[in-house]
Amino acid sequence: MWVGVHYPFDVLAGAVIACLTAVAVVYLPICQRSVNTILSCYEWLEQKVVRKRTK
C-alpha cells in the first residue's frame, strides 16, 4: 500500500481473512469435540441398522 502495490481494500480483505482464520484455529478443538460426538452417535445408529438388516 505504501508504494502503490496494493489497494487499501486488498489489505483490509487480507486482515479479515487472517482474523477469521485465527478464530477458526482457536475454536476448532471445541467444534471438533461436538463433531466427534455426532459422528459417534451416527456410527452407533448405523451399526444398529446394519445388524437388523443382516439378521
N, CA, C, O and CB atoms as a CASP TS submission, in Angstrom:
PFRMAT TS
TARGET T0000
AUTHOR 0000-0000-0000
METHOD Language model
MODEL 1
PARENT N/A
ATOM      1  N   MET     1       0.829  -1.171   0.000  1.00  0.00           N
ATOM      2  CA  MET     1       0.000   0.000   0.000  1.00  0.00           C
ATOM      3  C   MET     1       0.883   1.246   0.000  1.00  0.00           C
ATOM      4  O   MET     1       0.570   2.241  -0.654  1.00  0.00           O
ATOM      5  CB  MET     1      -0.948  -0.009   1.204  1.00  0.00           C
ATOM      6  N   TRP     2       1.973   1.179   0.732  1.00  0.00           N
ATOM      7  CA  TRP     2       2.854   2.325   0.865  1.00  0.00           C
ATOM      8  C   TRP     2       3.466   2.719  -0.477  1.00  0.00           C
ATOM      9  O   TRP     2       3.588   3.907  -0.776  1.00  0.00           O
ATOM     10  CB  TRP     2       3.951   2.026   1.873  1.00  0.00           C
ATOM     11  N   VAL     3       3.851   1.734  -1.286  1.00  0.00           N
ATOM     12  CA  VAL     3       4.482   2.042  -2.571  1.00  0.00           C
ATOM     13  C   VAL     3       3.506   1.920  -3.741  1.00  0.00           C
ATOM     14  O   VAL     3       3.921   1.978  -4.899  1.00  0.00           O
ATOM     15  CB  VAL     3       5.669   1.122  -2.799  1.00  0.00           C
ATOM     16  N   GLY     4       2.220   1.752  -3.453  1.00  0.00           N
ATOM     17  CA  GLY     4       1.220   1.700  -4.505  1.00  0.00           C
ATOM     18  C   GLY     4       1.017   0.334  -5.117  1.00  0.00           C
ATOM     19  O   GLY     4       0.439   0.225  -6.198  1.00  0.00           O
ATOM     20  N   VAL     5       1.480  -0.716  -4.452  1.00  0.00           N
ATOM     21  CA  VAL     5       1.334  -2.066  -4.998  1.00  0.00           C
ATOM     22  C   VAL     5      -0.049  -2.643  -4.675  1.00  0.00           C
ATOM     23  O   VAL     5      -0.617  -3.381  -5.480  1.00  0.00           O
ATOM     24  CB  VAL     5       2.435  -2.988  -4.444  1.00  0.00           C
ATOM     25  N   HIS     6      -0.583  -2.311  -3.514  1.00  0.00           N
ATOM     26  CA  HIS     6      -1.890  -2.838  -3.088  1.00  0.00           C
ATOM     27  C   HIS     6      -2.862  -1.690  -2.852  1.00  0.00           C
ATOM     28  O   HIS     6      -2.481  -0.592  -2.447  1.00  0.00           O
ATOM     29  CB  HIS     6      -1.750  -3.696  -1.801  1.00  0.00           C
ATOM     30  N   TYR     7      -4.116  -1.979  -3.117  1.00  0.00           N
ATOM     31  CA  TYR     7      -5.171  -1.040  -2.773  1.00  0.00           C
ATOM     32  C   TYR     7      -5.537  -1.247  -1.302  1.00  0.00           C
ATOM     33  O   TYR     7      -5.311  -2.326  -0.756  1.00  0.00           O
ATOM     34  CB  TYR     7      -6.419  -1.225  -3.700  1.00  0.00           C
ATOM     35  N   PRO     8      -6.096  -0.231  -0.664  1.00  0.00           N
ATOM     36  CA  PRO     8      -6.484  -0.399   0.743  1.00  0.00           C
ATOM     37  C   PRO     8      -7.465  -1.559   0.964  1.00  0.00           C
ATOM     38  O   PRO     8      -7.411  -2.224   1.999  1.00  0.00           O
ATOM     39  CB  PRO     8      -7.102   0.888   1.257  1.00  0.00           C
ATOM     40  N   PHE     9      -8.356  -1.801   0.003  1.00  0.00           N
ATOM     41  CA  PHE     9      -9.296  -2.903   0.155  1.00  0.00           C
ATOM     42  C   PHE     9      -8.577  -4.251   0.168  1.00  0.00           C
ATOM     43  O   PHE     9      -9.000  -5.160   0.883  1.00  0.00           O
ATOM     44  CB  PHE     9     -10.329  -2.870  -0.965  1.00  0.00           C
ATOM     45  N   ASP    10      -7.510  -4.401  -0.599  1.00  0.00           N
ATOM     46  CA  ASP    10      -6.719  -5.635  -0.588  1.00  0.00           C
ATOM     47  C   ASP    10      -6.163  -5.912   0.802  1.00  0.00           C
ATOM     48  O   ASP    10      -6.230  -7.037   1.297  1.00  0.00           O
ATOM     49  CB  ASP    10      -5.572  -5.549  -1.604  1.00  0.00           C
ATOM     50  N   VAL    11      -5.624  -4.892   1.413  1.00  0.00           N
ATOM     51  CA  VAL    11      -5.042  -5.042   2.751  1.00  0.00           C
ATOM     52  C   VAL    11      -6.135  -5.356   3.764  1.00  0.00           C
ATOM     53  O   VAL    11      -5.944  -6.203   4.636  1.00  0.00           O
ATOM     54  CB  VAL    11      -4.277  -3.763   3.165  1.00  0.00           C
ATOM     55  N   LEU    12      -7.272  -4.686   3.659  1.00  0.00           N
ATOM     56  CA  LEU    12      -8.387  -4.935   4.565  1.00  0.00           C
ATOM     57  C   LEU    12      -8.923  -6.354   4.406  1.00  0.00           C
ATOM     58  O   LEU    12      -9.195  -7.027   5.400  1.00  0.00           O
ATOM     59  CB  LEU    12      -9.503  -3.922   4.320  1.00  0.00           C
ATOM     60  N   ALA    13      -9.073  -6.808   3.185  1.00  0.00           N
ATOM     61  CA  ALA    13      -9.551  -8.168   2.938  1.00  0.00           C
ATOM     62  C   ALA    13      -8.574  -9.202   3.501  1.00  0.00           C
ATOM     63  O   ALA    13      -8.996 -10.212   4.064  1.00  0.00           O
ATOM     64  CB  ALA    13      -9.755  -8.398   1.431  1.00  0.00           C
ATOM     65  N   GLY    14      -7.291  -8.958   3.355  1.00  0.00           N
ATOM     66  CA  GLY    14      -6.288  -9.859   3.921  1.00  0.00           C
ATOM     67  C   GLY    14      -6.360  -9.906   5.434  1.00  0.00           C
ATOM     68  O   GLY    14      -6.209 -10.971   6.033  1.00  0.00           O
ATOM     69  N   ALA    15      -6.589  -8.762   6.054  1.00  0.00           N
ATOM     70  CA  ALA    15      -6.707  -8.712   7.515  1.00  0.00           C
ATOM     71  C   ALA    15      -7.954  -9.462   7.981  1.00  0.00           C
ATOM     72  O   ALA    15      -7.916 -10.164   8.991  1.00  0.00           O
ATOM     73  CB  ALA    15      -6.752  -7.250   8.006  1.00  0.00           C
ATOM     74  N   VAL    16      -9.044  -9.315   7.256  1.00  0.00           N
ATOM     75  CA  VAL    16     -10.279 -10.019   7.624  1.00  0.00           C
ATOM     76  C   VAL    16     -10.090 -11.522   7.490  1.00  0.00           C
ATOM     77  O   VAL    16     -10.499 -12.276   8.372  1.00  0.00           O
ATOM     78  CB  VAL    16     -11.461  -9.551   6.747  1.00  0.00           C
ATOM     79  N   ILE    17      -9.487 -11.961   6.417  1.00  0.00           N
ATOM     80  CA  ILE    17      -9.235 -13.388   6.220  1.00  0.00           C
ATOM     81  C   ILE    17      -8.319 -13.926   7.315  1.00  0.00           C
ATOM     82  O   ILE    17      -8.545 -15.025   7.822  1.00  0.00           O
ATOM     83  CB  ILE    17      -8.614 -13.643   4.835  1.00  0.00           C
ATOM     84  N   ALA    18      -7.296 -13.171   7.682  1.00  0.00           N
ATOM     85  CA  ALA    18      -6.389 -13.598   8.741  1.00  0.00           C
ATOM     86  C   ALA    18      -7.106 -13.702  10.084  1.00  0.00           C
ATOM     87  O   ALA    18      -6.863 -14.642  10.840  1.00  0.00           O
ATOM     88  CB  ALA    18      -5.217 -12.632   8.849  1.00  0.00           C
ATOM     89  N   CYS    19      -7.976 -12.760  10.387  1.00  0.00           N
ATOM     90  CA  CYS    19      -8.733 -12.802  11.645  1.00  0.00           C
ATOM     91  C   CYS    19      -9.687 -13.986  11.679  1.00  0.00           C
ATOM     92  O   CYS    19      -9.789 -14.669  12.698  1.00  0.00           O
ATOM     93  CB  CYS    19      -9.513 -11.500  11.843  1.00  0.00           C
ATOM     94  N   LEU    20     -10.387 -14.237  10.580  1.00  0.00           N
ATOM     95  CA  LEU    20     -11.297 -15.377  10.530  1.00  0.00           C
ATOM     96  C   LEU    20     -10.552 -16.701  10.663  1.00  0.00           C
ATOM     97  O   LEU    20     -11.036 -17.624  11.318  1.00  0.00           O
ATOM     98  CB  LEU    20     -12.090 -15.357   9.233  1.00  0.00           C
ATOM     99  N   THR    21      -9.389 -16.796  10.052  1.00  0.00           N
ATOM    100  CA  THR    21      -8.581 -17.999  10.172  1.00  0.00           C
ATOM    101  C   THR    21      -8.112 -18.199  11.605  1.00  0.00           C
ATOM    102  O   THR    21      -8.129 -19.320  12.112  1.00  0.00           O
ATOM    103  CB  THR    21      -7.385 -17.932   9.231  1.00  0.00           C
ATOM    104  N   ALA    22      -7.692 -17.119  12.262  1.00  0.00           N
ATOM    105  CA  ALA    22      -7.245 -17.212  13.654  1.00  0.00           C
ATOM    106  C   ALA    22      -8.382 -17.658  14.562  1.00  0.00           C
ATOM    107  O   ALA    22      -8.175 -18.487  15.448  1.00  0.00           O
ATOM    108  CB  ALA    22      -6.690 -15.865  14.131  1.00  0.00           C
ATOM    109  N   VAL    23      -9.562 -17.127  14.356  1.00  0.00           N
ATOM    110  CA  VAL    23     -10.723 -17.533  15.171  1.00  0.00           C
ATOM    111  C   VAL    23     -11.056 -19.001  14.926  1.00  0.00           C
ATOM    112  O   VAL    23     -11.364 -19.733  15.867  1.00  0.00           O
ATOM    113  CB  VAL    23     -11.958 -16.645  14.853  1.00  0.00           C
ATOM    114  N   ALA    24     -10.996 -19.432  13.679  1.00  0.00           N
ATOM    115  CA  ALA    24     -11.281 -20.834  13.362  1.00  0.00           C
ATOM    116  C   ALA    24     -10.278 -21.762  14.034  1.00  0.00           C
ATOM    117  O   ALA    24     -10.654 -22.819  14.541  1.00  0.00           O
ATOM    118  CB  ALA    24     -11.265 -21.056  11.845  1.00  0.00           C
ATOM    119  N   VAL    25      -9.012 -21.378  14.042  1.00  0.00           N
ATOM    120  CA  VAL    25      -7.981 -22.215  14.660  1.00  0.00           C
ATOM    121  C   VAL    25      -8.162 -22.277  16.171  1.00  0.00           C
ATOM    122  O   VAL    25      -7.948 -23.328  16.774  1.00  0.00           O
ATOM    123  CB  VAL    25      -6.583 -21.684  14.320  1.00  0.00           C
ATOM    124  N   VAL    26      -8.549 -21.176  16.785  1.00  0.00           N
ATOM    125  CA  VAL    26      -8.733 -21.149  18.231  1.00  0.00           C
ATOM    126  C   VAL    26      -9.938 -21.990  18.639  1.00  0.00           C
ATOM    127  O   VAL    26      -9.871 -22.723  19.626  1.00  0.00           O
ATOM    128  CB  VAL    26      -8.902 -19.708  18.722  1.00  0.00           C
ATOM    129  N   TYR    27     -11.043 -21.895  17.890  1.00  0.00           N
ATOM    130  CA  TYR    27     -12.268 -22.584  18.270  1.00  0.00           C
ATOM    131  C   TYR    27     -12.424 -23.964  17.643  1.00  0.00           C
ATOM    132  O   TYR    27     -13.421 -24.637  17.902  1.00  0.00           O
ATOM    133  CB  TYR    27     -13.437 -21.748  17.903  1.00  0.00           C
ATOM    134  N   LEU    28     -11.488 -24.399  16.841  1.00  0.00           N
ATOM    135  CA  LEU    28     -11.586 -25.703  16.200  1.00  0.00           C
ATOM    136  C   LEU    28     -11.661 -26.857  17.196  1.00  0.00           C
ATOM    137  O   LEU    28     -12.484 -27.751  16.997  1.00  0.00           O
ATOM    138  CB  LEU    28     -10.412 -25.904  15.288  1.00  0.00           C
ATOM    139  N   PRO    29     -10.852 -26.891  18.254  1.00  0.00           N
ATOM    140  CA  PRO    29     -10.969 -28.014  19.201  1.00  0.00           C
ATOM    141  C   PRO    29     -12.349 -28.113  19.849  1.00  0.00           C
ATOM    142  O   PRO    29     -12.827 -29.219  20.098  1.00  0.00           O
ATOM    143  CB  PRO    29      -9.919 -27.882  20.285  1.00  0.00           C
ATOM    144  N   ILE    30     -12.990 -26.995  20.124  1.00  0.00           N
ATOM    145  CA  ILE    30     -14.325 -27.015  20.721  1.00  0.00           C
ATOM    146  C   ILE    30     -15.317 -27.616  19.729  1.00  0.00           C
ATOM    147  O   ILE    30     -16.132 -28.461  20.099  1.00  0.00           O
ATOM    148  CB  ILE    30     -14.768 -25.584  21.139  1.00  0.00           C
ATOM    149  N   CYS    31     -15.252 -27.192  18.500  1.00  0.00           N
ATOM    150  CA  CYS    31     -16.151 -27.724  17.472  1.00  0.00           C
ATOM    151  C   CYS    31     -15.832 -29.179  17.168  1.00  0.00           C
ATOM    152  O   CYS    31     -16.733 -29.963  16.872  1.00  0.00           O
ATOM    153  CB  CYS    31     -16.058 -26.889  16.192  1.00  0.00           C
ATOM    154  N   GLN    32     -14.576 -29.542  17.237  1.00  0.00           N
ATOM    155  CA  GLN    32     -14.166 -30.905  16.916  1.00  0.00           C
ATOM    156  C   GLN    32     -14.778 -31.906  17.884  1.00  0.00           C
ATOM    157  O   GLN    32     -15.159 -33.005  17.481  1.00  0.00           O
ATOM    158  CB  GLN    32     -12.647 -31.021  16.935  1.00  0.00           C
ATOM    159  N   ARG    33     -14.875 -31.535  19.167  1.00  0.00           N
ATOM    160  CA  ARG    33     -15.477 -32.438  20.145  1.00  0.00           C
ATOM    161  C   ARG    33     -16.936 -32.704  19.818  1.00  0.00           C
ATOM    162  O   ARG    33     -17.390 -33.846  19.886  1.00  0.00           O
ATOM    163  CB  ARG    33     -15.354 -31.862  21.551  1.00  0.00           C
ATOM    164  N   SER    34     -17.670 -31.665  19.466  1.00  0.00           N
ATOM    165  CA  SER    34     -19.087 -31.866  19.143  1.00  0.00           C
ATOM    166  C   SER    34     -19.247 -32.647  17.848  1.00  0.00           C
ATOM    167  O   SER    34     -20.168 -33.456  17.736  1.00  0.00           O
ATOM    168  CB  SER    34     -19.809 -30.518  19.034  1.00  0.00           C
ATOM    169  N   VAL    35     -18.387 -32.432  16.880  1.00  0.00           N
ATOM    170  CA  VAL    35     -18.448 -33.188  15.630  1.00  0.00           C
ATOM    171  C   VAL    35     -18.145 -34.660  15.908  1.00  0.00           C
ATOM    172  O   VAL    35     -18.805 -35.541  15.357  1.00  0.00           O
ATOM    173  CB  VAL    35     -17.452 -32.611  14.584  1.00  0.00           C
ATOM    174  N   ASN    36     -17.153 -34.932  16.758  1.00  0.00           N
ATOM    175  CA  ASN    36     -16.828 -36.317  17.097  1.00  0.00           C
ATOM    176  C   ASN    36     -17.992 -36.995  17.816  1.00  0.00           C
ATOM    177  O   ASN    36     -18.258 -38.175  17.584  1.00  0.00           O
ATOM    178  CB  ASN    36     -15.568 -36.371  17.967  1.00  0.00           C
ATOM    179  N   THR    37     -18.680 -36.271  18.677  1.00  0.00           N
ATOM    180  CA  THR    37     -19.840 -36.824  19.379  1.00  0.00           C
ATOM    181  C   THR    37     -20.949 -37.169  18.398  1.00  0.00           C
ATOM    182  O   THR    37     -21.551 -38.239  18.479  1.00  0.00           O
ATOM    183  CB  THR    37     -20.356 -35.834  20.434  1.00  0.00           C
ATOM    184  N   ILE    38     -21.213 -36.263  17.477  1.00  0.00           N
ATOM    185  CA  ILE    38     -22.255 -36.510  16.476  1.00  0.00           C
ATOM    186  C   ILE    38     -21.890 -37.708  15.605  1.00  0.00           C
ATOM    187  O   ILE    38     -22.748 -38.536  15.298  1.00  0.00           O
ATOM    188  CB  ILE    38     -22.471 -35.261  15.598  1.00  0.00           C
ATOM    189  N   LEU    39     -20.623 -37.804  15.205  1.00  0.00           N
ATOM    190  CA  LEU    39     -20.194 -38.938  14.383  1.00  0.00           C
ATOM    191  C   LEU    39     -20.283 -40.247  15.147  1.00  0.00           C
ATOM    192  O   LEU    39     -20.647 -41.274  14.575  1.00  0.00           O
ATOM    193  CB  LEU    39     -18.772 -38.726  13.889  1.00  0.00           C
ATOM    194  N   SER    40     -19.957 -40.223  16.416  1.00  0.00           N
ATOM    195  CA  SER    40     -20.056 -41.439  17.231  1.00  0.00           C
ATOM    196  C   SER    40     -21.500 -41.909  17.324  1.00  0.00           C
ATOM    197  O   SER    40     -21.775 -43.103  17.208  1.00  0.00           O
ATOM    198  CB  SER    40     -19.489 -41.195  18.639  1.00  0.00           C
ATOM    199  N   CYS    41     -22.415 -40.984  17.532  1.00  0.00           N
ATOM    200  CA  CYS    41     -23.835 -41.333  17.583  1.00  0.00           C
ATOM    201  C   CYS    41     -24.309 -41.891  16.246  1.00  0.00           C
ATOM    202  O   CYS    41     -25.067 -42.861  16.210  1.00  0.00           O
ATOM    203  CB  CYS    41     -24.673 -40.110  17.970  1.00  0.00           C
ATOM    204  N   TYR    42     -23.875 -41.294  15.172  1.00  0.00           N
ATOM    205  CA  TYR    42     -24.256 -41.772  13.845  1.00  0.00           C
ATOM    206  C   TYR    42     -23.722 -43.178  13.598  1.00  0.00           C
ATOM    207  O   TYR    42     -24.444 -44.035  13.088  1.00  0.00           O
ATOM    208  CB  TYR    42     -23.743 -40.816  12.764  1.00  0.00           C
ATOM    209  N   GLU    43     -22.459 -43.423  13.956  1.00  0.00           N
ATOM    210  CA  GLU    43     -21.872 -44.739  13.749  1.00  0.00           C
ATOM    211  C   GLU    43     -22.584 -45.797  14.591  1.00  0.00           C
ATOM    212  O   GLU    43     -22.792 -46.918  14.126  1.00  0.00           O
ATOM    213  CB  GLU    43     -20.382 -44.714  14.085  1.00  0.00           C
ATOM    214  N   TRP    44     -22.958 -45.453  15.818  1.00  0.00           N
ATOM    215  CA  TRP    44     -23.685 -46.379  16.678  1.00  0.00           C
ATOM    216  C   TRP    44     -25.025 -46.735  16.048  1.00  0.00           C
ATOM    217  O   TRP    44     -25.407 -47.904  15.992  1.00  0.00           O
ATOM    218  CB  TRP    44     -23.892 -45.774  18.079  1.00  0.00           C
ATOM    219  N   LEU    45     -25.735 -45.711  15.574  1.00  0.00           N
ATOM    220  CA  LEU    45     -27.031 -45.929  14.941  1.00  0.00           C
ATOM    221  C   LEU    45     -26.890 -46.751  13.664  1.00  0.00           C
ATOM    222  O   LEU    45     -27.708 -47.629  13.387  1.00  0.00           O
ATOM    223  CB  LEU    45     -27.702 -44.591  14.633  1.00  0.00           C
ATOM    224  N   GLU    46     -25.860 -46.464  12.898  1.00  0.00           N
ATOM    225  CA  GLU    46     -25.625 -47.192  11.663  1.00  0.00           C
ATOM    226  C   GLU    46     -25.361 -48.667  11.945  1.00  0.00           C
ATOM    227  O   GLU    46     -25.858 -49.528  11.219  1.00  0.00           O
ATOM    228  CB  GLU    46     -24.452 -46.579  10.900  1.00  0.00           C
ATOM    229  N   GLN    47     -24.599 -48.970  12.969  1.00  0.00           N
ATOM    230  CA  GLN    47     -24.323 -50.360  13.324  1.00  0.00           C
ATOM    231  C   GLN    47     -25.602 -51.084  13.741  1.00  0.00           C
ATOM    232  O   GLN    47     -25.789 -52.256  13.411  1.00  0.00           O
ATOM    233  CB  GLN    47     -23.285 -50.427  14.453  1.00  0.00           C
ATOM    234  N   LYS    48     -26.474 -50.397  14.458  1.00  0.00           N
ATOM    235  CA  LYS    48     -27.750 -50.998  14.857  1.00  0.00           C
ATOM    236  C   LYS    48     -28.604 -51.328  13.634  1.00  0.00           C
ATOM    237  O   LYS    48     -29.218 -52.393  13.572  1.00  0.00           O
ATOM    238  CB  LYS    48     -28.519 -50.054  15.798  1.00  0.00           C
ATOM    239  N   VAL    49     -28.641 -50.418  12.667  1.00  0.00           N
ATOM    240  CA  VAL    49     -29.446 -50.632  11.465  1.00  0.00           C
ATOM    241  C   VAL    49     -28.862 -51.763  10.625  1.00  0.00           C
ATOM    242  O   VAL    49     -29.609 -52.595  10.108  1.00  0.00           O
ATOM    243  CB  VAL    49     -29.532 -49.339  10.633  1.00  0.00           C
ATOM    244  N   VAL    50     -27.548 -51.805  10.482  1.00  0.00           N
ATOM    245  CA  VAL    50     -26.900 -52.837   9.668  1.00  0.00           C
ATOM    246  C   VAL    50     -27.110 -54.205  10.310  1.00  0.00           C
ATOM    247  O   VAL    50     -27.332 -55.181   9.594  1.00  0.00           O
ATOM    248  CB  VAL    50     -25.383 -52.541   9.499  1.00  0.00           C
ATOM    249  N   ARG    51     -27.047 -54.306  11.627  1.00  0.00           N
ATOM    250  CA  ARG    51     -27.271 -55.578  12.297  1.00  0.00           C
ATOM    251  C   ARG    51     -28.688 -56.079  12.075  1.00  0.00           C
ATOM    252  O   ARG    51     -28.900 -57.279  11.897  1.00  0.00           O
ATOM    253  CB  ARG    51     -26.994 -55.447  13.784  1.00  0.00           C
ATOM    254  N   LYS    52     -29.658 -55.178  12.082  1.00  0.00           N
ATOM    255  CA  LYS    52     -31.048 -55.584  11.878  1.00  0.00           C
ATOM    256  C   LYS    52     -31.259 -56.091  10.462  1.00  0.00           C
ATOM    257  O   LYS    52     -32.041 -57.019  10.253  1.00  0.00           O
ATOM    258  CB  LYS    52     -32.000 -54.420  12.166  1.00  0.00           C
ATOM    259  N   ARG    53     -30.587 -55.511   9.495  1.00  0.00           N
ATOM    260  CA  ARG    53     -30.752 -55.927   8.100  1.00  0.00           C
ATOM    261  C   ARG    53     -30.058 -57.256   7.814  1.00  0.00           C
ATOM    262  O   ARG    53     -30.516 -58.027   6.970  1.00  0.00           O
ATOM    263  CB  ARG    53     -30.210 -54.854   7.167  1.00  0.00           C
ATOM    264  N   THR    54     -28.961 -57.526   8.511  1.00  0.00           N
ATOM    265  CA  THR    54     -28.206 -58.751   8.243  1.00  0.00           C
ATOM    266  C   THR    54     -28.753 -59.953   8.986  1.00  0.00           C
ATOM    267  O   THR    54     -28.363 -61.079   8.678  1.00  0.00           O
ATOM    268  CB  THR    54     -26.763 -58.556   8.608  1.00  0.00           C
ATOM    269  N   LYS    55     -29.638 -59.763   9.950  1.00  0.00           N
ATOM    270  CA  LYS    55     -30.196 -60.880  10.713  1.00  0.00           C
ATOM    271  C   LYS    55     -31.332 -61.536   9.980  1.00  0.00           C
ATOM    272  O   LYS    55     -31.918 -62.495  10.481  1.00  0.00           O
ATOM    273  CB  LYS    55     -30.668 -60.415  12.069  1.00  0.00           C
TER
END
